[in-house]
Amino acid sequence: MVTVHLRNDIFWSDGVQFTADDVGYTFIDLPVELAAKGAPAMWWEPTVNQMQSYTKIDDFTIEIKMKVLSVFAIGWVLGNIIVPQHALSPFITDPATTVAQITGFWFPTPVGYPDLLTGTGPFMLQSNTAETVTMIRNPTAYNRSHRGDLNYDEIVDIFDIVKVASAFGSVPGDLNWDPKADINRDLIVDIFDITIVAGAFGWPDPVPLNWPS
């Protein structure tokens, strides 16, 4: 059994709070809604199928039990994207929504569903043409600049360098393995991770709204 604690200060770009309901929807309810609609399964469904059970403890705590006994198995699930229940469920379950609309390109979004492309990341889609895409800053994003603030003290400094250095050369299973230090997620802490922290050195973290882009 793996217990997952979600942050309580994450918001979708439309201002709605990110909670365990979004996780449960993505893993449990969304596949049911898509199947009922006759739409194809999500691309991440094979990994979600490796879950034996999913339990919501509270709005920010969930427990997941995997079918496979492996330290890597939980990553198959937690590495998936999470979608916003409040935006997608009404759209997918709407009797007027077609499979073509569900599987098609969502910009501009269908009439009556302006928030289908909401996310928790640093950017929001503003407009696009056949050749260009324009993104703007998402002011609600919880943004750790360059993923360099490993000790969460809101500045990238020597202490973050030390955390990477302490895990240097490690891989999953090693005594000094620290997944936060594996910034580029290649399952080894090496010079590339140190370079990322060094590149962000001295940055305010998270970046203030008035920080120069």
MARBA-3410 file (N, C-alpha, C, O; in Angstrom, 1 decimal):
213
0.9,-1.2,0.0,0.0,0.0,0.0,0.9,1.2,0.0,1.8,1.3,0.8 ~ 0.6,2.2,-0.9,1.3,3.4,-1.0,0.4,4.6,-0.6,-0.7,4.7,-1.2 ~ 0.8,5.4,0.3,0.0,6.6,0.7,0.5,7.8,0.0,1.7,8.1,0.1 ~ -0.3,8.5,-0.7,0.1,9.7,-1.5,-0.5,10.9,-0.8,-1.8,11.0,-0.7 ~ 0.3,11.9,-0.5,-0.2,13.1,0.1,-0.1,14.3,-1.0,1.0,14.6,-1.4
-1.2,14.8,-1.3,-1.2,15.9,-2.3,-1.0,17.2,-1.6,-1.4,17.4,-0.5 ~ -0.4,18.2,-2.4,-0.3,19.5,-1.8,-1.7,20.1,-1.8,-2.6,19.8,-2.6 ~ -1.9,21.0,-0.8,-3.2,21.7,-0.7,-3.3,23.1,-1.3,-4.2,23.8,-1.0 ~ -2.2,23.4,-2.0,-2.1,24.8,-2.6,-1.9,24.8,-4.1,-1.3,25.7,-4.6 ~ -2.5,23.7,-4.7,-2.4,23.6,-6.2,-3.8,23.9,-6.7,-4.8,23.4,-6.2
-3.8,24.8,-7.8,-5.1,25.2,-8.4,-5.0,25.0,-9.9,-4.0,25.2,-10.5 ~ -6.1,24.6,-10.5,-6.3,24.6,-11.9,-6.2,26.0,-12.4,-6.5,27.0,-11.7 ~ -5.9,26.2,-13.7,-5.8,27.6,-14.2,-7.1,28.4,-14.3,-7.1,29.6,-14.5 ~ -8.2,27.7,-14.0,-9.5,28.4,-13.9,-9.8,28.8,-12.5,-10.9,29.3,-12.2 ~ -8.9,28.5,-11.5,-9.1,28.9,-10.1,-9.6,27.8,-9.2,-9.7,28.0,-8.0
-10.0,26.6,-9.8,-10.6,25.6,-9.0,-9.4,24.8,-8.4,-8.4,24.5,-9.0 ~ -9.6,24.4,-7.1,-8.5,23.7,-6.4,-8.4,22.3,-6.9,-9.3,21.6,-7.2 ~ -7.1,21.9,-7.0,-6.8,20.5,-7.3,-6.9,19.6,-6.1,-6.2,19.9,-5.1 ~ -7.6,18.5,-6.2,-7.8,17.6,-5.0,-7.7,16.2,-5.4,-7.6,15.8,-6.6 ~ -7.9,15.3,-4.4,-7.9,13.9,-4.7,-9.1,13.5,-5.6,-9.0,12.4,-6.3
-10.1,14.3,-5.7,-11.2,14.0,-6.6,-10.8,13.9,-8.0,-11.3,13.1,-8.8 ~ -9.9,14.8,-8.4,-9.3,14.8,-9.7,-8.5,13.6,-10.0,-8.6,13.0,-11.1 ~ -7.8,13.1,-9.0,-7.0,11.9,-9.2,-7.9,10.7,-9.4,-7.7,9.9,-10.3 ~ -8.9,10.6,-8.5,-9.8,9.5,-8.6,-10.6,9.5,-9.9,-10.9,8.5,-10.4 ~ -11.0,10.7,-10.3,-11.7,10.8,-11.6,-10.8,10.3,-12.7,-11.3,9.5,-13.6
-9.6,10.7,-12.8,-8.7,10.3,-13.9,-8.5,8.8,-13.9,-8.5,8.2,-15.0 ~ -8.3,8.2,-12.7,-8.0,6.8,-12.7,-9.2,5.9,-12.7,-9.2,4.8,-13.3 ~ -10.3,6.3,-12.1,-11.4,5.4,-11.9,-12.6,5.8,-12.7,-13.2,4.9,-13.4 ~ -13.1,7.0,-12.7,-14.4,7.4,-13.3,-14.2,7.7,-14.8,-15.1,7.4,-15.6 ~ -13.1,8.4,-15.2,-13.0,8.7,-16.6,-13.0,7.5,-17.5,-13.7,7.6,-18.5
-12.3,6.4,-17.2,-12.4,5.2,-18.1,-13.9,4.8,-18.2,-14.3,4.3,-19.3 ~ -14.7,4.8,-17.2,-16.1,4.4,-17.2,-16.9,5.3,-18.1,-17.7,4.9,-19.0 ~ -16.7,6.6,-18.0,-17.4,7.6,-18.8,-17.0,7.5,-20.3,-17.9,7.6,-21.2 ~ -15.8,7.2,-20.6,-15.3,7.1,-22.0,-15.9,5.8,-22.6,-16.4,5.8,-23.7 ~ -15.9,4.7,-21.8,-16.5,3.5,-22.3,-18.0,3.6,-22.6,-18.5,3.1,-23.6
-18.7,4.3,-21.7,-20.1,4.5,-21.9,-20.4,5.3,-23.1,-21.5,5.2,-23.7 ~ -19.5,6.2,-23.4,-19.7,7.0,-24.6,-19.2,6.3,-25.9,-19.5,6.8,-27.0 ~ -18.6,5.2,-25.8,-18.0,4.5,-26.9,-16.7,5.1,-27.4,-16.3,4.9,-28.6 ~ -16.1,5.9,-26.6,-14.8,6.6,-27.0,-13.6,5.6,-26.6,-13.8,4.8,-25.8 ~ -12.5,5.8,-27.3,-11.3,5.0,-27.0,-10.8,5.3,-25.6,-11.1,6.3,-25.0
-10.1,4.3,-25.1,-9.5,4.4,-23.7,-8.4,5.4,-23.8,-7.8,5.7,-24.8 ~ -8.0,5.9,-22.6,-6.9,6.8,-22.5,-5.6,6.0,-22.8,-5.5,4.8,-22.6 ~ -4.6,6.8,-23.2,-3.3,6.1,-23.5,-2.6,5.5,-22.3,-1.8,4.6,-22.3 ~ -3.0,6.1,-21.1,-2.3,5.7,-19.8,-3.1,4.5,-19.1,-2.7,4.1,-18.0 ~ -4.2,4.0,-19.7,-5.0,3.0,-19.1,-4.2,1.7,-18.7,-4.5,1.2,-17.7
-3.3,1.3,-19.6,-2.5,0.1,-19.2,-1.8,0.2,-17.9,-1.7,-0.8,-17.2 ~ -1.3,1.3,-17.6,-0.6,1.5,-16.3,-1.6,1.6,-15.1,-1.3,1.0,-14.1 ~ -2.7,2.3,-15.3,-3.7,2.4,-14.3,-4.3,1.0,-14.0,-4.7,0.7,-12.9 ~ -4.3,0.1,-15.0,-4.8,-1.2,-14.8,-4.0,-2.1,-13.8,-4.4,-3.1,-13.4 ~ -2.8,-1.5,-13.5,-1.9,-2.2,-12.6,-2.3,-1.9,-11.1,-1.7,-2.5,-10.2
-3.3,-1.1,-10.9,-3.7,-0.8,-9.6,-4.7,-1.9,-9.1,-5.6,-2.3,-9.8 ~ -4.5,-2.4,-7.9,-5.4,-3.3,-7.3,-6.5,-2.6,-6.6,-7.7,-3.1,-6.6 ~ -6.2,-1.5,-6.0,-7.2,-0.7,-5.3,-6.8,0.7,-5.2,-5.6,1.1,-5.2 ~ -7.8,1.6,-5.1,-7.6,3.0,-4.9,-8.6,3.5,-3.9,-9.8,3.3,-4.0 ~ -8.1,4.2,-2.9,-8.9,4.6,-1.8,-8.6,6.1,-1.5,-7.5,6.5,-1.3
-9.7,6.9,-1.5,-9.5,8.3,-1.1,-9.7,8.4,0.4,-10.7,8.0,1.0 ~ -8.7,8.9,1.1,-8.7,9.1,2.6,-9.4,10.4,2.9,-10.3,10.5,3.8 ~ -8.9,11.5,2.3,-9.5,12.8,2.4,-9.2,13.6,1.1,-8.8,13.0,0.2 ~ -9.5,14.9,1.1,-9.3,15.6,-0.1,-7.9,15.7,-0.6,-7.7,16.0,-1.8 ~ -6.9,15.4,0.2,-5.6,15.5,-0.2,-4.7,14.3,0.1,-3.5,14.3,0.1
-5.4,13.2,0.4,-4.7,11.9,0.8,-5.4,10.7,0.1,-6.6,10.6,0.1 ~ -4.5,9.9,-0.6,-5.1,8.7,-1.3,-4.2,7.5,-0.9,-3.0,7.7,-0.6 ~ -4.7,6.4,-1.0,-3.9,5.1,-0.8,-4.1,4.3,-2.1,-5.2,4.1,-2.6 ~ -3.0,3.8,-2.6,-3.0,3.0,-3.8,-2.3,1.7,-3.5,-1.2,1.7,-3.0 ~ -2.9,0.6,-3.9,-2.3,-0.7,-3.8,-2.1,-1.3,-5.2,-3.1,-1.3,-6.0
-0.9,-1.7,-5.5,-0.6,-2.2,-6.8,-0.7,-3.7,-6.9,-0.5,-4.4,-5.9 ~ -0.9,-4.2,-8.1,-1.0,-5.6,-8.3,0.4,-6.2,-8.4,0.6,-7.4,-8.1 ~ 1.4,-5.4,-8.7,2.8,-5.9,-8.9,3.6,-5.4,-7.7,3.6,-4.3,-7.3 ~ 4.5,-6.4,-7.2,5.4,-6.1,-6.1,6.7,-5.5,-6.6,7.6,-6.3,-6.9 ~ 6.8,-4.2,-6.8,7.9,-3.6,-7.4,8.0,-2.1,-6.9,7.0,-1.5,-6.9
9.2,-1.7,-6.6,9.4,-0.3,-6.2,9.1,0.7,-7.4,8.8,1.8,-7.2 ~ 9.1,0.2,-8.6,8.9,1.0,-9.8,7.4,1.1,-10.1,7.0,2.0,-10.8 ~ 6.6,0.2,-9.6,5.2,0.1,-10.0,4.4,1.3,-9.7,3.6,1.8,-10.5 ~ 4.6,1.9,-8.5,3.9,3.1,-8.2,4.1,4.2,-9.1,3.3,5.1,-9.4 ~ 5.3,4.3,-9.7,5.7,5.3,-10.7,4.9,5.2,-12.0,4.7,6.2,-12.7
4.4,4.0,-12.3,3.6,3.8,-13.5,2.3,4.6,-13.3,1.8,5.0,-14.3 ~ 1.8,4.6,-12.1,0.6,5.3,-11.9,0.8,6.8,-11.6,0.2,7.7,-12.2 ~ 1.7,7.1,-10.7,1.9,8.5,-10.3,2.6,9.3,-11.4,2.6,10.6,-11.3 ~ 3.2,8.6,-12.4,3.8,9.4,-13.5,2.8,9.8,-14.5,3.1,10.5,-15.5 ~ 1.5,9.4,-14.3,0.5,9.8,-15.3,0.0,11.3,-15.1,0.2,11.8,-14.0
-0.6,11.8,-16.1,-1.2,13.2,-16.0,-2.5,13.0,-15.2,-3.1,11.9,-15.2 ~ -2.9,14.1,-14.6,-4.2,14.1,-13.9,-5.1,15.2,-14.6,-4.6,16.3,-14.9 ~ -6.3,14.9,-14.9,-7.2,15.8,-15.6,-8.2,16.4,-14.7,-8.6,15.8,-13.6 ~ -8.8,17.6,-15.0,-9.7,18.2,-14.1,-11.1,17.6,-14.2,-11.8,17.7,-15.3 ~ -11.6,17.1,-13.1,-13.0,16.5,-13.1,-14.0,17.5,-13.5,-15.0,17.2,-14.2
-13.9,18.7,-12.9,-15.0,19.7,-13.0,-15.1,20.2,-14.4,-16.2,20.7,-14.8 ~ -14.0,20.1,-15.2,-14.1,20.5,-16.6,-14.4,19.4,-17.6,-15.2,19.6,-18.5 ~ -13.9,18.2,-17.4,-14.1,17.2,-18.4,-15.3,16.4,-18.2,-16.0,16.0,-19.2 ~ -15.7,16.0,-16.9,-16.8,15.1,-16.7,-18.1,15.7,-17.3,-18.8,14.9,-18.0 ~ -18.5,17.0,-17.1,-19.7,17.5,-17.7,-19.7,17.4,-19.2,-20.7,17.2,-19.9
-18.5,17.6,-19.8,-18.4,17.6,-21.3,-18.6,16.2,-21.8,-19.3,16.0,-22.8 ~ -17.9,15.2,-21.2,-17.9,13.9,-21.7,-19.3,13.2,-21.5,-19.7,12.5,-22.4 ~ -19.9,13.5,-20.4,-21.2,12.9,-20.1,-22.4,13.6,-20.7,-23.5,13.1,-20.7 ~ -22.1,14.8,-21.3,-23.2,15.5,-22.0,-23.7,14.7,-23.2,-23.0,14.3,-24.0 ~ -25.0,14.4,-23.2,-25.6,13.6,-24.3,-25.3,14.2,-25.7,-25.3,13.4,-26.7
-25.1,15.5,-25.8,-24.9,16.1,-27.0,-23.4,16.0,-27.5,-23.1,16.3,-28.7 ~ -22.5,15.6,-26.6,-21.1,15.5,-27.0,-20.9,14.2,-27.8,-21.3,13.1,-27.4 ~ -20.2,14.3,-28.9,-19.9,13.2,-29.7,-18.5,12.6,-29.5,-17.7,13.3,-28.9 ~ -18.3,11.4,-29.9,-17.0,10.8,-29.8,-15.9,11.6,-30.6,-14.8,11.8,-30.1 ~ -16.3,12.1,-31.7,-15.4,12.9,-32.5,-15.0,14.2,-31.8,-13.9,14.6,-31.9
-15.9,14.8,-31.0,-15.6,15.9,-30.2,-14.6,15.6,-29.0,-13.7,16.3,-28.7 ~ -14.9,14.4,-28.4,-14.0,14.0,-27.3,-12.6,13.7,-27.8,-11.6,14.1,-27.1 ~ -12.5,13.1,-29.0,-11.1,12.7,-29.5,-10.5,13.8,-30.4,-9.4,13.6,-30.8 ~ -11.2,14.8,-30.6,-10.7,15.8,-31.6,-9.9,16.9,-30.9,-9.5,16.8,-29.8 ~ -9.6,18.0,-31.7,-8.8,19.1,-31.2,-9.7,20.0,-30.4,-10.7,20.5,-30.9
-9.3,20.4,-29.2,-10.1,21.1,-28.3,-9.8,22.6,-28.3,-10.1,23.3,-27.3 ~ -9.4,23.2,-29.4,-9.2,24.6,-29.4,-9.6,25.2,-30.8,-9.1,24.7,-31.8 ~ -10.6,26.1,-30.8,-11.3,26.6,-29.6,-12.2,25.6,-29.0,-12.7,24.7,-29.7 ~ -12.5,25.7,-27.7,-13.3,24.7,-27.0,-14.7,24.8,-27.4,-15.2,25.9,-27.8 ~ -15.4,23.7,-27.3,-16.9,23.7,-27.7,-17.7,24.8,-26.9,-17.3,25.1,-25.7
-18.7,25.3,-27.5,-19.6,26.3,-26.9,-20.1,25.7,-25.6,-20.6,24.6,-25.5 ~ -20.0,26.4,-24.5,-20.5,26.0,-23.2,-19.5,25.3,-22.4,-19.8,25.0,-21.2 ~ -18.3,25.0,-22.9,-17.2,24.4,-22.2,-15.9,25.1,-22.4,-15.0,24.7,-23.1 ~ -15.8,26.3,-21.8,-14.6,27.2,-22.0,-13.4,26.7,-21.3,-12.3,27.2,-21.6 ~ -13.5,25.7,-20.4,-12.3,25.4,-19.5,-11.8,24.0,-19.8,-11.1,23.5,-18.9
-12.0,23.4,-20.9,-11.5,22.1,-21.2,-10.0,22.0,-21.2,-9.5,20.9,-20.8 ~ -9.4,23.1,-21.5,-7.9,23.0,-21.6,-7.3,23.6,-20.3,-6.1,24.0,-20.4 ~ -8.0,23.6,-19.2,-7.4,24.0,-18.0,-6.3,23.1,-17.5,-6.4,21.9,-17.7 ~ -5.3,23.6,-16.8,-4.2,22.8,-16.3,-3.6,23.4,-15.1,-4.1,24.4,-14.6 ~ -2.6,22.7,-14.5,-1.9,23.3,-13.3,-0.5,23.8,-13.6,0.2,24.2,-12.7
-0.1,23.7,-14.9,1.2,24.1,-15.2,1.4,25.6,-15.4,0.5,26.3,-15.1 ~ 2.6,26.0,-15.8,3.0,27.4,-15.8,2.4,28.2,-16.9,2.5,29.4,-16.9 ~ 1.9,27.5,-17.9,1.4,28.2,-19.1,-0.1,27.9,-19.4,-0.6,26.8,-19.1 ~ -0.7,28.8,-20.1,-2.1,28.7,-20.6,-2.2,29.0,-22.1,-1.5,29.9,-22.5 ~ -2.9,28.2,-22.8,-3.1,28.4,-24.2,-4.0,29.6,-24.5,-5.1,29.7,-24.0
-3.4,30.6,-25.2,-4.2,31.8,-25.5,-4.8,31.7,-26.9,-6.0,32.0,-27.1 ~ -4.0,31.3,-27.9,-4.5,31.3,-29.3,-3.6,30.4,-30.1,-2.4,30.1,-29.7 ~ -4.1,30.0,-31.3,-3.2,29.3,-32.2,-3.6,29.5,-33.7,-4.8,29.9,-33.9 ~ -2.7,29.3,-34.6,-3.0,29.3,-36.0,-2.5,27.9,-36.5,-2.1,27.0,-35.7 ~ -2.5,27.8,-37.8,-2.0,26.5,-38.4,-0.5,26.4,-38.2,0.0,25.2,-38.3
0.2,27.5,-37.9,1.7,27.4,-37.8,2.2,27.8,-36.4,3.4,27.6,-36.1 ~ 1.4,28.4,-35.6,1.9,29.0,-34.3,1.0,28.6,-33.1,-0.2,28.4,-33.3 ~ 1.5,28.6,-32.0,0.7,28.5,-30.7,1.2,29.6,-29.8,2.4,29.7,-29.6 ~ 0.3,30.3,-29.2,0.6,31.4,-28.3,0.2,31.0,-26.9,-1.0,30.7,-26.6 ~ 1.2,31.0,-25.9,1.0,30.6,-24.6,1.2,31.9,-23.7,2.0,32.7,-24.0
0.4,32.0,-22.6,0.6,33.0,-21.6,0.8,32.4,-20.3,0.5,31.2,-20.0 ~ 1.3,33.2,-19.3,1.6,32.8,-18.0,0.3,32.4,-17.3,-0.7,33.1,-17.3 ~ 0.3,31.3,-16.6,-0.7,30.8,-15.7,-0.5,31.4,-14.3,0.4,30.9,-13.6 ~ -1.3,32.4,-13.9,-1.0,33.1,-12.6,-1.3,32.2,-11.4,-0.9,32.6,-10.3 ~ -2.0,31.1,-11.6,-2.4,30.3,-10.5,-1.4,29.1,-10.3,-1.5,28.4,-9.3
-0.4,29.0,-11.2,0.5,27.8,-11.1,1.4,27.9,-9.9,1.9,28.9,-9.6 ~ 1.6,26.7,-9.3,2.6,26.5,-8.3,3.9,26.2,-9.0,4.1,25.1,-9.5 ~ 4.7,27.2,-9.1,5.9,27.1,-10.0,7.2,27.1,-9.3,7.5,28.1,-8.7 ~ 7.9,26.0,-9.3,9.2,26.0,-8.8,10.2,26.1,-9.9,10.5,25.2,-10.7 ~ 10.7,27.3,-10.0,11.5,27.7,-11.2,12.6,26.7,-11.5,13.4,26.5,-10.6
12.7,26.2,-12.7,13.7,25.3,-13.1,13.8,24.0,-12.3,14.8,23.3,-12.4 ~ 12.8,23.8,-11.4,12.8,22.6,-10.6,14.0,22.5,-9.7,14.5,21.5,-9.4 ~ 14.6,23.7,-9.4,15.9,23.7,-8.7,15.8,23.8,-7.2,16.8,23.6,-6.5 ~ 14.6,24.2,-6.6,14.4,24.4,-5.2,14.1,23.1,-4.5,13.0,22.8,-4.2 ~ 15.1,22.3,-4.2,14.9,20.9,-3.7,14.5,20.9,-2.3,13.9,19.9,-1.9
14.9,21.9,-1.5,14.5,21.9,-0.1,13.3,22.8,0.2,13.0,23.0,1.4 ~ 12.7,23.3,-0.8,11.5,24.1,-0.7,11.6,25.3,0.2,10.7,25.5,1.0 ~ 12.7,26.0,0.1,12.8,27.2,0.9,12.7,28.5,0.1,13.0,29.6,0.5 ~ 12.2,28.3,-1.1,11.8,29.4,-2.1,13.0,30.2,-2.6,12.8,31.4,-2.9 ~ 14.1,29.5,-2.6,15.3,30.1,-3.3,16.2,29.0,-3.7,16.3,28.0,-3.0
16.8,29.1,-4.9,17.7,28.1,-5.4,19.1,28.5,-4.9,19.6,29.6,-5.4 ~ 19.8,27.8,-4.0,21.0,28.2,-3.4,21.9,27.0,-3.2,21.7,25.9,-3.7 ~ 23.0,27.3,-2.4,24.0,26.2,-2.2,23.4,25.0,-1.5,23.9,23.9,-1.7 ~ 22.4,25.2,-0.7,21.8,24.0,0.0,21.1,23.1,-1.0,21.1,21.8,-0.8 ~ 20.6,23.6,-2.1,20.0,22.7,-3.2,21.2,22.0,-3.9,21.0,20.9,-4.3
22.3,22.7,-4.1,23.4,22.1,-4.8,23.9,20.9,-3.9,24.2,19.8,-4.4 ~ 23.9,21.1,-2.6,24.4,20.1,-1.6,23.5,18.9,-1.7,24.0,17.7,-1.7 ~ 22.2,19.1,-1.8,21.3,17.9,-1.9,21.5,17.1,-3.1,21.5,15.9,-3.1 ~ 21.8,17.7,-4.3,22.1,17.0,-5.5,23.4,16.3,-5.3,23.6,15.1,-5.7 ~ 24.4,17.0,-4.8,25.8,16.4,-4.6,25.7,15.2,-3.7,26.5,14.2,-3.9
24.8,15.3,-2.6,24.8,14.1,-1.7,24.2,12.9,-2.4,24.5,11.7,-2.0 ~ 23.4,13.1,-3.4,22.8,11.9,-4.1,23.6,11.6,-5.4,23.2,10.7,-6.2 ~ 24.7,12.3,-5.7,25.4,12.2,-6.9,25.8,10.7,-7.2,26.4,10.0,-6.4 ~ 25.5,10.3,-8.5,25.9,9.0,-8.9,24.9,7.9,-8.5,25.1,6.7,-8.9 ~ 23.9,8.3,-7.7,22.9,7.2,-7.2,21.8,6.9,-8.3,21.5,7.7,-9.1
21.3,5.7,-8.1,20.1,5.3,-8.9,19.1,4.7,-8.0,19.4,4.4,-6.8 ~ 17.9,4.5,-8.4,16.9,3.9,-7.5,17.3,2.6,-6.8,17.8,1.7,-7.5 ~ 17.2,2.6,-5.5,17.7,1.4,-4.7,18.9,1.7,-4.0,19.2,1.0,-3.0 ~ 19.7,2.7,-4.4,20.9,3.1,-3.6,20.5,3.7,-2.3,19.5,4.4,-2.2 ~ 21.4,3.6,-1.3,21.1,4.2,0.0,21.0,5.7,-0.1,20.2,6.3,0.7
21.8,6.4,-1.0,21.7,7.8,-1.1,20.8,8.3,-2.2,20.9,9.5,-2.6 ~ 20.0,7.4,-2.7,19.1,7.9,-3.8,18.1,8.9,-3.3,17.4,8.7,-2.2 ~ 17.9,10.0,-4.0,16.9,11.0,-3.6,16.2,11.4,-4.9,16.8,12.0,-5.8 ~ 14.9,11.0,-5.1,14.2,11.2,-6.3,14.1,12.7,-6.6,14.0,13.1,-7.8 ~ 14.1,13.6,-5.6,14.0,15.0,-5.9,15.3,15.5,-6.6,15.2,16.5,-7.4
16.4,14.8,-6.3,17.7,15.2,-6.9,17.8,14.8,-8.4,18.6,15.3,-9.1 ~ 16.9,13.8,-8.8,16.9,13.4,-10.2,16.0,14.3,-11.0,14.9,13.9,-11.3 ~ 16.5,15.5,-11.2,15.6,16.6,-11.7,15.1,16.3,-13.1,14.0,16.6,-13.5 ~ 16.0,15.7,-14.0,15.6,15.4,-15.3,14.9,14.1,-15.5,14.7,13.6,-16.6 ~ 14.7,13.4,-14.4,13.9,12.1,-14.4,14.5,11.0,-15.3,13.8,10.3,-16.0
15.8,10.9,-15.3,16.5,9.9,-16.1,17.0,8.7,-15.2,17.7,7.9,-15.7 ~ 16.5,8.7,-14.0,16.8,7.6,-13.0,18.3,7.5,-12.6,18.7,6.4,-12.3 ~ 19.0,8.6,-12.7,20.3,8.7,-12.2,20.6,10.2,-11.8,20.2,11.1,-12.6 ~ 21.2,10.4,-10.7,21.6,11.7,-10.3,23.0,12.0,-10.8,24.0,11.4,-10.4 ~ 23.2,12.9,-11.8,24.5,13.1,-12.4,24.7,14.6,-12.7,24.0,15.4,-12.2
25.7,14.9,-13.5,26.1,16.2,-13.8,25.0,17.0,-14.5,24.9,18.2,-14.3 ~ 24.1,16.3,-15.2,23.0,17.1,-15.8,22.0,17.7,-14.8,21.5,18.7,-15.0 ~ 21.8,16.9,-13.7,21.0,17.4,-12.6,21.6,18.6,-11.9,21.0,19.6,-11.6 ~ 22.9,18.5,-11.7,23.7,19.6,-11.0,23.6,20.8,-12.0,23.5,22.0,-11.5 ~ 23.7,20.6,-13.3,23.7,21.7,-14.2,22.3,22.5,-14.2,22.3,23.7,-14.3
21.2,21.7,-14.0,19.9,22.4,-13.9,19.8,23.2,-12.7,19.3,24.4,-12.8 ~ 20.3,22.7,-11.5,20.3,23.6,-10.3,21.2,24.8,-10.5,20.8,25.9,-10.1 ~ 22.3,24.5,-11.0,23.3,25.6,-11.2,22.7,26.7,-12.1,22.9,27.9,-11.9 ~ 22.0,26.3,-13.1,21.4,27.3,-14.0,20.3,28.1,-13.4,20.0,29.2,-13.8 ~ 19.7,27.6,-12.3,18.6,28.3,-11.6,19.1,29.0,-10.4,18.4,29.6,-9.7
20.4,28.9,-10.1,21.0,29.4,-8.9,20.7,30.8,-8.7,20.9,31.7,-9.5 ~ 20.2,31.1,-7.5,19.9,32.5,-7.1,18.5,33.0,-7.5,18.1,34.1,-7.1 ~ 17.7,32.1,-8.2,16.4,32.6,-8.6,15.4,32.5,-7.5,15.5,31.6,-6.6 ~ 14.5,33.5,-7.4,13.4,33.4,-6.4,12.5,32.2,-6.9,12.4,32.0,-8.1 ~ 12.0,31.5,-5.9,11.3,30.3,-6.2,10.2,30.0,-5.2,10.6,29.7,-4.1
8.9,30.1,-5.5,8.4,30.3,-6.9,8.6,31.7,-7.4,8.7,32.6,-6.6 ~ 8.5,31.8,-8.7,8.8,33.1,-9.4,7.6,34.1,-9.1,6.5,33.7,-9.3 ~ 7.9,35.3,-8.6,6.8,36.2,-8.4,6.1,36.6,-9.7,6.7,36.4,-10.7 ~ 4.9,37.0,-9.6,4.1,37.3,-10.8,4.7,38.4,-11.6,4.5,38.5,-12.8 ~ 5.5,39.3,-11.0,6.1,40.4,-11.7,7.6,40.1,-12.1,8.3,41.0,-12.5
8.0,38.8,-12.0,9.3,38.5,-12.4,9.5,38.6,-13.9,8.6,38.1,-14.6 ~ 10.6,39.2,-14.4,10.8,39.3,-15.8,10.8,38.0,-16.5,11.4,37.0,-16.1 ~ 10.1,38.0,-17.7,10.0,36.7,-18.4,11.2,36.7,-19.4,11.3,35.7,-20.1
END
